[in-house]
């Protein structure tokens, strides 16, 4: 079979796959196949066509993919609960008592089981807290007042 058709087929296939996906999956190989196709039209030896395909594809993949991903993924939305909740302010709706393993908070209208960051901590209902981390389905929280005092202490230092 004529290499001209092979490179054209690889090029078309790579472009179709790229059009079907939004992740920059095969565009690099389409460029390599196009370069090899040009060499096939010029009747360059098949070895050099393969070398051109591999080298151009790998160079483009290595040098342009990180830059392209950086600029194309600028508007990604945080969809992970962890990304959305950490650092948010919450309201304690049921007293948090780590010893009794009780406590609930509301974050953005959603109820969560909560524990204090302080192992012996008790945080009364009605207290504003900040979510420090998620541990399973529990929010680990810290009173908002302590968070403000810490940031003031750091500024004084």
Secondary structure, DSSP 8 states (H G I E B T S, - for coil): --HHHHHHHHHHHHHHHHHH-SS--SHHHHHHHHHHHHHHHTT--HHHHHHHHHHHHHHHHHHHHHHHHHHHTTT----SHHHHHTT-EEEEEEEEETTTTEEEEEETTEEEEEEESSTT-EE-TT-EEEEEEEETTEEEEEEHHHHHHHHHHHHH-
